[in-house]
Amino acid sequence: MLIHPWDSAHDDAEWREWLSGHDFGQLIAGGKGRDLPIVNPVHFVYDGARTVLLHLARPNPVWPLLEEHPRALLSVTDDHTYIQSGWNTPADPAHGVPTSYYASVQLECDVRLVDGAEEKAALLDRQLAHFEPSGARVAVSATEAPDKRLLPGIRGVELTLTGVRAKFKFGGNKQPADRVRIDAELERRGGPMDERARAQLARRER
């Protein structure tokens, strides 16, 4: 991912705060002898520091890759919108250059596979506490039905961050007046993701 200086995170706190508000991304794993990596859309729980927890079904084809090479990339992208050519190059809209605004955080991770029943139950409880804080689901049991029967059907994954690539592409190379004008165009268009991009524009101005 290309990251220009004006698109980079201001500091670690910026990307950590943004990532803490997200829980769905793509787990990407490569392997020897493969033409392409395996990409898994997945819900996850980030602890706000260095650890991410998730699980996938046991038949998932990613397991041999992670066993062979316990490294993976977790990619999360959001707040994205299209910036029209005329907005981006108002002096010559007939030959303007469009662009995209988006936030993206890519986590380089060491991988630990979780197969013990008790540890898988605890991992699922962490995820349930995040996704269903007011839910009626009882704690996952490694010893009682139906959980005891279902747990072998999944494997847990604990990711430990070893590197981060964070990008907040919201006109950081533009003059303040240009960003104000683009913000007005986004407000006028009012597309599904435009308000989220506008919020990032305003946040990055502070």
Secondary structure by P-SEA (a helix, b strand, c coil): cccccccccccaaaaaaaaaaccbbbbbbbbccccbbbbbbccccccccccccccccccccaaaaaaaccbbbbbbbcbbbbbcccccccccccbbbbbccbbbbbbbbbbbbbccaaaaaaaaaaaaaaaccccccccccccccccccccccbbbbbbbbcbbbbbbcccccccaaaaaaaaaaaaaacccaaaaaaaaaaaaac
